[in-house]
Amino acid sequence: MLIQFSVENYRSIREKITFSMVASEDIETLPKNTFAVPGNEEIRLLKSAVIYGPNAAGKSNLVRAMYTLENIVLQSAKGMGGSRDKLPIESFRLDTESNQKPTLFELIFICEEVRYEFGISLDQERIYEEWLIAYFDNEQQNLYERNFIPDHRELKPDYKQYNWKFGEYLDLSEENRLIKNLVRRNSLFLSHAAQNSHPQLEKIYNWFGDNFNEDQFNIFSPSFPGGGYTAARSLEDHVFRKEIVNFLQKADLGISDFRVKENLILLTEKSSIKIIPRASVSETEGDELLYKQNSRVQLDIITSHKMVDSDEEREFYMVEHESKGTQRLFEIGGLWLTVLERGEILVIDEMESSLHPILSRFLVKMFNNPEINKNNAQLIFTTHDTTFLCDDLFRQDQVWFVEKEKMSITRLYSLLEFQPKEDESLQTGYLLGRYGAIPFIGGFSF
């Protein structure tokens, strides 16, 4: 469960901004849109939140910041290579001071009914600070902390360039204590601890998730596509496939069924492409072909539509024949149902992309419906679609705005700051500029 995310000095975000999923004290307005934190009934969190703002204001940068933190946690100990690889950090570039300062990420979340605070300070070259705090029985316990020592830049190996502090509540046997010796200047202690099966920190790492089967924090946007999750899981899970069929039928797309065809794409010696249906070769032969560097798997999604003048059905290839909206709905449908089933977090950039507003509202209502969202999954999305701004869908604390101030600096704020009246039209107020976060178009002529 996500409580709060903060970022500073990242792309268009110069000053520290904080996005919160903590519900306000309003207990009468749409109470089903909130839920109590396990183990701490006094804190209530939001099931969904929407972020508005003009183009180029920084909405996608906020989503990208979340993705970047997740990626660093998952990959710094393995996929990012050696100590000379640069970290995927872009500081605010429009003033000299910010270019010389590190970027900050802070995350407050709940894992197995325990509240944690995790933070890192870093630039492209190194991690400057890393810390993890836990709240056991609401009592703060500092689990570990590392801080860079500027005067010891020349010391080798990298871990000796840091001051280390380990709390008494962190299980650090002699074997686990040696994990810090593996840490590079551009890698996280948390990542290395998980790689070495640390009993406490591995579950924190898994909260971020190293694959979708264990994810808690899932990012989906035009910049970070889902990667064919729906099709891949449908091949292995027949119950899940039936749920997707039902999902597509409810969306009124005219699709009665679908199947997934698995092909092996081979690059021949003459640099031509050869397609082999996976079903036409044995499992052993297929595995041998996949071991070759010049082969990969392609999943073709084939939908079925009923004829208008008979009971027969016709098949259509998803990519060639179905609309962009149908393709997007199919891809996010798998993530949607999985996140709701497992009580995870889904972050989507440009929610309205290729989707009808009524369909988008239907998707959001699934998260706000306690009969569907039984495990308190959370949805965070950016959009330009103002039809979401209505009092039967969102509380005021669920609506956020992003706007760009002077010097192109991103500012994030909540609708709560304006305290709109109960009978006020939020959609009209936003379009009239009452809450800011809209584009101001200058005059133009040839």
C-alpha positions as CSV (number, residue, x, y, z in Angstrom):
1,M,0.0,0.0,0.0
2,L,1.3,3.4,-1.0
3,I,1.1,6.2,1.6
4,Q,3.4,8.9,0.2
5,F,6.0,9.6,-2.6
6,S,8.3,12.6,-2.7
7,V,10.9,13.7,-5.3
8,E,13.3,16.6,-5.6
9,N,15.6,17.8,-8.4
10,Y,14.4,15.4,-11.1
11,R,13.7,16.6,-14.6
12,S,11.2,19.5,-14.4
13,I,10.8,19.0,-10.6
14,R,13.3,21.3,-8.8
15,E,11.9,21.8,-5.3
16,K,10.7,18.8,-3.3
17,I,7.1,17.8,-4.1
18,T,5.0,15.2,-2.2
19,F,2.2,13.1,-3.5
20,S,0.0,11.6,-0.8
21,M,-2.6,8.8,-0.7
22,V,-3.6,9.6,2.8
23,A,-7.4,10.4,3.0
24,S,-8.6,13.6,4.7
25,E,-10.7,13.6,7.8
26,D,-13.9,13.8,5.8
27,I,-15.6,10.5,6.6
28,E,-19.0,11.3,5.0
29,T,-18.0,11.9,1.4
30,L,-17.7,8.7,-0.7
31,P,-16.4,6.6,2.3
32,K,-16.1,3.5,0.1
33,N,-13.2,5.3,-1.8
34,T,-11.0,4.9,1.3
35,F,-9.8,2.1,3.5
36,A,-8.3,1.8,6.9
37,V,-4.6,0.9,7.2
38,P,-4.2,-2.6,8.7
39,G,-2.8,-2.4,12.2
40,N,-3.6,1.4,12.4
41,E,-7.3,2.1,12.0
42,E,-6.7,5.8,12.6
43,I,-5.1,6.2,9.2
44,R,-7.2,5.9,6.1
45,L,-5.8,5.7,2.6
46,L,-7.3,6.4,-0.8
47,K,-8.1,3.7,-3.3
48,S,-7.6,5.9,-6.3
49,A,-6.2,9.4,-7.2
50,V,-6.2,11.5,-10.4
51,I,-3.6,14.1,-11.5
52,Y,-4.4,16.9,-13.9
53,G,-2.3,19.5,-15.6
54,P,-1.4,21.0,-19.0
55,N,1.0,19.5,-21.4
56,A,4.7,19.8,-20.4
57,A,3.8,20.7,-16.8
58,G,5.4,17.6,-15.3
59,K,2.7,14.9,-14.8
60,S,4.7,12.3,-16.8
61,N,7.8,13.3,-14.9
62,L,6.1,12.4,-11.6
63,V,5.2,9.0,-13.0
64,R,8.7,8.6,-14.5
65,A,10.2,9.4,-11.1
66,M,8.2,6.6,-9.5
67,Y,9.4,4.3,-12.3
68,T,13.0,5.4,-11.9
69,L,13.0,4.6,-8.2
70,E,11.5,1.2,-8.9
71,N,14.0,0.5,-11.6
72,I,17.0,1.4,-9.5
73,V,15.8,-0.8,-6.6
74,L,15.3,-3.8,-8.9
75,Q,18.3,-3.4,-11.2
76,S,21.2,-1.7,-9.3
77,A,22.6,-4.9,-7.9
78,K,22.3,-6.9,-11.2
79,G,21.1,-5.3,-14.4
80,M,23.0,-2.0,-14.3
81,G,26.4,-3.7,-14.7
82,G,29.6,-2.4,-13.2
83,S,30.6,0.5,-11.0
84,R,31.1,2.8,-14.0
85,D,27.6,2.5,-15.4
86,K,25.6,5.7,-15.0
87,L,22.4,5.7,-13.0
88,P,19.2,6.8,-14.9
89,I,19.0,10.2,-13.2
90,E,18.2,13.6,-14.9
91,S,18.4,16.6,-12.6
92,F,16.7,19.9,-13.2
93,R,18.7,21.4,-16.0
94,L,17.6,25.0,-16.1
95,D,19.9,26.3,-13.3
96,T,23.5,25.7,-12.5
97,E,23.0,24.9,-8.8
98,S,20.5,22.0,-9.4
99,N,22.9,20.4,-11.9
100,Q,25.4,20.1,-9.2
101,K,23.0,18.7,-6.5
102,P,21.8,15.1,-6.1
103,T,18.2,13.9,-6.8
104,L,16.1,12.8,-3.9
105,F,13.5,10.0,-3.8
106,E,11.4,9.2,-0.7
107,L,8.7,6.5,-0.4
108,I,6.4,5.7,2.5
109,F,4.5,2.4,2.1
110,I,3.1,-0.6,4.0
111,C,4.5,-4.1,3.6
112,E,3.0,-6.9,5.6
113,E,1.2,-4.5,7.9
114,V,4.4,-2.6,8.8
115,R,4.9,1.0,7.7
116,Y,8.3,1.7,6.1
117,E,10.1,4.8,4.9
118,F,12.8,4.3,2.2
119,G,14.9,7.0,0.6
120,I,17.9,7.6,-1.6
121,S,19.9,10.6,-2.7
122,L,21.9,10.2,-5.9
123,D,23.2,11.5,-9.2
124,Q,24.3,9.7,-12.3
125,E,27.6,8.7,-10.7
126,R,26.8,7.5,-7.2
127,I,24.4,7.0,-4.3
128,Y,25.0,9.7,-1.7
129,E,22.5,8.5,0.9
130,E,20.3,5.5,1.4
131,W,18.1,4.8,4.4
132,L,15.3,2.5,5.6
133,I,13.0,3.2,8.6
134,A,10.4,0.8,10.0
135,Y,7.5,1.5,12.4
136,F,7.0,-1.6,14.6
137,D,3.9,-1.1,16.8
138,N,4.0,2.6,15.6
139,E,7.5,3.0,17.1
140,Q,10.2,4.3,14.8
141,Q,13.2,2.0,14.2
142,N,16.1,3.0,11.9
143,L,17.0,-0.3,10.2
144,Y,20.0,1.0,8.2
145,E,21.6,4.1,6.8
146,R,24.6,4.8,4.6
147,N,26.2,8.3,3.9
148,F,28.9,9.2,1.5
149,I,32.2,10.5,2.9
150,P,33.4,13.1,0.3
151,D,37.0,13.1,1.7
152,H,37.3,9.3,1.1
153,R,36.5,9.3,-2.6
154,E,39.8,7.6,-3.4
155,L,39.3,4.7,-1.0
156,K,38.7,1.2,-2.6
157,P,36.5,-0.8,-2.5
158,D,33.4,1.4,-3.0
159,Y,31.7,0.5,0.3
160,K,34.5,2.0,2.3
161,Q,33.5,5.4,1.0
162,Y,30.5,5.4,3.2
163,N,29.6,5.7,6.9
164,W,27.3,2.8,7.8
165,K,24.7,2.5,10.6
166,F,22.7,-0.6,11.3
167,G,19.8,-0.6,13.8
168,E,19.3,-3.2,16.4
169,Y,16.1,-4.5,14.8
170,L,17.8,-5.4,11.5
171,D,18.9,-9.1,11.5
172,L,22.6,-8.8,10.6
173,S,24.5,-12.0,11.2
174,E,28.2,-12.0,10.2
175,E,27.2,-13.4,6.8
176,N,24.6,-10.7,6.2
177,R,26.9,-8.0,7.5
178,L,29.3,-8.8,4.7
179,I,26.6,-7.8,2.2
180,K,27.7,-4.2,2.5
181,N,31.1,-5.2,1.1
182,L,29.3,-6.0,-2.2
183,V,27.8,-2.5,-2.5
184,R,29.1,-0.3,-5.3
185,R,28.9,3.5,-5.5
186,N,26.0,3.1,-8.0
187,S,24.1,0.3,-6.3
188,L,21.8,0.0,-3.3
189,F,22.3,-2.0,-0.1
190,L,18.7,-3.0,-0.3
191,S,19.2,-4.6,-3.7
192,H,22.3,-6.5,-2.7
193,A,20.6,-7.7,0.5
194,A,17.7,-9.1,-1.5
195,Q,20.0,-10.8,-4.0
196,N,21.6,-12.5,-1.0
197,S,18.2,-13.6,0.6
198,H,18.3,-11.3,3.6
199,P,15.3,-12.4,5.7
200,Q,13.9,-8.9,6.3
201,L,15.0,-6.8,3.3
202,E,14.1,-9.4,0.6
203,K,10.4,-8.8,1.3
204,I,10.9,-5.0,1.0
205,Y,12.6,-5.6,-2.4
206,N,9.8,-7.8,-3.4
207,W,7.3,-5.0,-2.6
208,F,8.8,-3.2,-5.6
209,G,8.8,-6.5,-7.4
210,D,11.3,-8.1,-9.7
211,N,8.5,-9.6,-11.9
212,F,4.8,-9.1,-12.3
213,N,4.1,-12.2,-10.2
214,E,5.5,-10.4,-7.2
215,D,4.9,-6.8,-8.1
216,Q,3.3,-4.3,-5.7
217,F,4.3,-1.2,-7.7
218,N,3.3,-1.4,-11.4
219,I,3.9,1.4,-13.9
220,F,2.0,1.5,-17.2
221,S,2.1,4.3,-19.7
222,P,2.9,5.0,-23.4
223,S,6.6,5.4,-22.2
224,F,6.6,2.2,-20.2
225,P,4.4,-0.4,-22.0
226,G,3.0,-3.5,-20.3
227,G,5.0,-5.8,-22.5
228,G,2.3,-8.3,-23.5
229,Y,1.4,-9.4,-19.9
230,T,-2.2,-10.1,-20.7
231,A,-1.4,-12.3,-23.6
232,A,1.4,-14.2,-21.8
233,R,-0.6,-14.9,-18.7
234,S,-3.6,-16.0,-20.8
235,L,-1.5,-18.7,-22.3
236,E,-0.7,-20.2,-18.9
237,D,-3.8,-19.4,-16.9
238,H,-7.2,-20.5,-18.4
239,V,-9.2,-19.0,-15.6
240,F,-7.5,-15.7,-16.1
241,R,-8.2,-15.9,-19.9
242,K,-12.0,-16.4,-19.2
243,E,-11.9,-13.3,-16.9
244,I,-10.3,-11.3,-19.7
245,V,-13.0,-12.5,-22.1
246,N,-15.7,-11.4,-19.7
247,F,-13.9,-8.1,-19.2
248,L,-13.8,-7.4,-22.9
249,Q,-17.5,-8.4,-23.4
250,K,-18.5,-6.0,-20.6
251,A,-16.7,-3.2,-22.5
252,D,-19.0,-3.6,-25.5
253,L,-16.2,-4.2,-28.0
254,G,-18.0,-6.9,-30.0
255,I,-15.4,-9.5,-29.0
256,S,-16.9,-12.8,-28.1
257,D,-13.6,-14.6,-27.4
258,F,-9.8,-14.5,-28.2
259,R,-6.9,-16.9,-28.4
260,V,-3.1,-16.3,-28.3
261,K,-0.9,-17.8,-31.0
262,E,2.7,-18.3,-30.0
263,N,5.3,-18.0,-32.8
264,L,9.1,-18.4,-32.9
265,I,10.7,-15.6,-34.9
266,L,14.0,-16.7,-36.4
267,L,16.6,-14.7,-38.2
268,T,18.2,-16.8,-40.9
269,E,21.8,-16.6,-42.2
270,K,20.6,-14.4,-45.0
271,S,19.1,-11.9,-42.5
272,S,15.6,-12.8,-43.5
273,I,12.8,-13.5,-40.9
274,K,11.3,-17.0,-40.6
275,I,8.1,-17.5,-38.5
276,I,7.5,-20.9,-37.0
277,P,4.3,-21.6,-34.9
278,R,5.4,-22.8,-31.5
279,A,2.8,-25.5,-31.6
280,S,4.4,-27.0,-34.7
281,V,7.6,-28.0,-33.0
282,S,8.3,-30.1,-29.9
283,E,8.9,-28.4,-26.5
284,T,12.6,-29.5,-26.7
285,E,13.0,-28.2,-30.3
286,G,11.4,-24.9,-29.3
287,D,13.7,-24.4,-26.3
288,E,16.7,-25.1,-28.4
289,L,15.7,-22.5,-30.9
290,L,15.1,-19.9,-28.1
291,Y,18.6,-20.5,-26.8
292,K,19.9,-19.1,-30.1
293,Q,20.7,-15.4,-30.0
294,N,18.8,-14.9,-33.3
295,S,15.4,-16.1,-32.1
296,R,12.6,-14.7,-30.0
297,V,8.9,-15.4,-29.2
298,Q,6.1,-13.4,-30.7
299,L,2.5,-13.6,-29.3
300,D,-0.2,-12.9,-31.8
301,I,-3.6,-12.1,-30.2
302,I,-6.5,-13.3,-32.4
303,T,-10.0,-12.1,-31.5
304,S,-13.4,-13.7,-32.4
305,H,-16.5,-11.7,-33.6
306,K,-19.9,-13.2,-34.2
307,M,-21.4,-12.9,-37.7
308,V,-24.5,-10.7,-38.0
309,D,-26.4,-13.1,-40.2
310,S,-25.4,-16.5,-38.6
311,D,-24.0,-18.1,-35.5
312,E,-20.5,-18.4,-37.1
313,E,-17.6,-16.4,-35.9
314,R,-14.8,-14.7,-37.7
315,E,-11.3,-14.2,-36.4
316,F,-9.3,-10.9,-36.5
317,Y,-5.6,-10.2,-35.6
318,M,-5.5,-7.7,-32.8
319,V,-2.7,-5.5,-34.2
320,E,-3.9,-5.5,-37.8
321,H,-7.7,-5.3,-37.4
322,E,-8.7,-4.0,-34.0
323,S,-8.7,-0.3,-33.0
324,K,-6.0,1.3,-30.9
325,G,-8.5,1.6,-28.0
326,T,-9.3,-2.1,-28.1
327,Q,-5.6,-2.9,-28.2
328,R,-4.9,-0.6,-25.2
329,L,-7.9,-2.0,-23.2
330,F,-6.7,-5.5,-23.8
331,E,-3.2,-4.8,-22.6
332,I,-4.2,-2.9,-19.5
333,G,-7.1,-5.3,-18.8
334,G,-4.7,-7.9,-17.6
335,L,-2.9,-5.5,-15.3
336,W,-6.2,-4.2,-14.1
337,L,-7.6,-7.6,-13.0
338,T,-4.3,-8.8,-11.6
339,V,-3.8,-5.6,-9.5
340,L,-7.4,-5.8,-8.1
341,E,-7.0,-9.5,-7.4
342,R,-3.7,-9.1,-5.5
343,G,-4.3,-5.7,-3.8
344,E,-1.4,-4.0,-5.6
345,I,-0.6,-0.5,-6.8
346,L,-1.1,0.6,-10.5
347,V,0.2,3.9,-11.8
348,I,-1.0,4.9,-15.3
349,D,0.2,7.8,-17.4
350,E,-2.4,9.2,-19.9
351,M,-5.3,7.1,-18.7
352,E,-7.7,8.4,-21.3
353,S,-5.4,7.5,-24.3
354,S,-7.6,5.8,-26.9
355,L,-10.4,5.1,-24.4
356,H,-13.9,6.5,-24.4
357,P,-14.6,8.6,-21.2
358,I,-17.5,6.3,-20.1
359,L,-15.1,3.3,-20.4
360,S,-12.4,5.1,-18.4
361,R,-15.0,5.9,-15.7
362,F,-16.0,2.2,-15.6
363,L,-12.4,1.3,-15.0
364,V,-11.9,3.8,-12.2
365,K,-15.1,2.7,-10.5
366,M,-13.8,-0.8,-10.3
367,F,-11.1,0.4,-7.9
368,N,-13.6,2.4,-5.8
369,N,-16.0,-0.5,-5.6
370,P,-15.4,-2.5,-2.4
371,E,-17.2,-5.5,-3.8
372,I,-14.6,-5.6,-6.7
373,N,-11.6,-4.1,-4.9
374,K,-11.7,-6.5,-2.0
375,N,-7.9,-6.3,-1.3
376,N,-7.5,-2.5,-1.2
377,A,-5.6,-2.1,-4.5
378,Q,-4.7,1.5,-5.4
379,L,-4.9,3.3,-8.7
380,I,-3.0,6.5,-9.6
381,F,-3.3,8.0,-13.0
382,T,-2.7,11.2,-15.0
383,T,-5.3,12.5,-17.5
384,H,-6.7,15.5,-19.4
385,D,-10.2,14.1,-19.3
386,T,-12.2,16.5,-17.2
387,T,-15.3,14.2,-17.1
388,F,-13.6,12.5,-14.1
389,L,-14.2,15.7,-12.1
390,C,-17.5,14.9,-10.6
391,D,-18.6,14.4,-7.0
392,D,-20.0,10.9,-7.6
393,L,-16.6,9.5,-8.6
394,F,-13.8,11.3,-6.6
395,R,-13.5,13.0,-3.3
396,Q,-11.6,16.3,-3.2
397,D,-8.5,14.6,-1.6
398,Q,-8.3,12.3,-4.6
399,V,-7.8,15.1,-7.1
400,W,-4.3,16.6,-7.7
401,F,-3.0,19.2,-10.0
402,V,0.4,19.8,-11.6
403,E,1.4,23.2,-13.1
404,K,4.6,24.7,-14.4
405,E,5.7,27.9,-12.6
406,K,8.3,30.5,-13.7
407,M,11.6,28.9,-14.9
408,S,9.6,25.9,-16.0
409,I,9.5,24.4,-12.4
410,T,6.8,21.8,-11.7
411,R,4.5,22.4,-8.7
412,L,2.1,19.7,-7.3
413,Y,-0.9,20.5,-5.1
414,S,-4.2,19.1,-4.0
415,L,-7.8,20.2,-4.8
416,L,-8.2,20.4,-1.0
417,E,-6.3,23.7,-1.0
418,F,-9.2,25.4,-2.7
419,Q,-12.1,23.9,-0.5
420,P,-14.7,24.0,-3.3
421,K,-18.3,24.3,-2.2
422,E,-20.5,21.2,-2.2
423,D,-22.6,22.4,-5.2
424,E,-19.7,23.7,-7.2
425,S,-19.0,22.1,-10.6
426,L,-15.4,20.9,-10.4
427,Q,-15.2,20.3,-14.1
428,T,-16.4,23.9,-14.9
429,G,-14.2,25.4,-12.2
430,Y,-11.1,23.6,-13.6
431,L,-11.8,24.6,-17.2
432,L,-12.3,28.2,-16.1
433,G,-8.9,28.2,-14.5
434,R,-10.2,28.4,-10.9
435,Y,-7.7,25.7,-9.7
436,G,-4.9,26.5,-12.1
437,A,-3.0,23.7,-13.9
438,I,-4.4,24.6,-17.3
439,P,-2.6,25.9,-20.5
440,F,-2.6,29.6,-21.3
441,I,-2.7,29.9,-25.1
442,G,-1.2,33.1,-26.6
443,G,-2.5,34.8,-29.7
444,F,-1.4,33.4,-33.1
445,S,-1.6,34.7,-36.6
446,F,0.1,34.1,-39.9
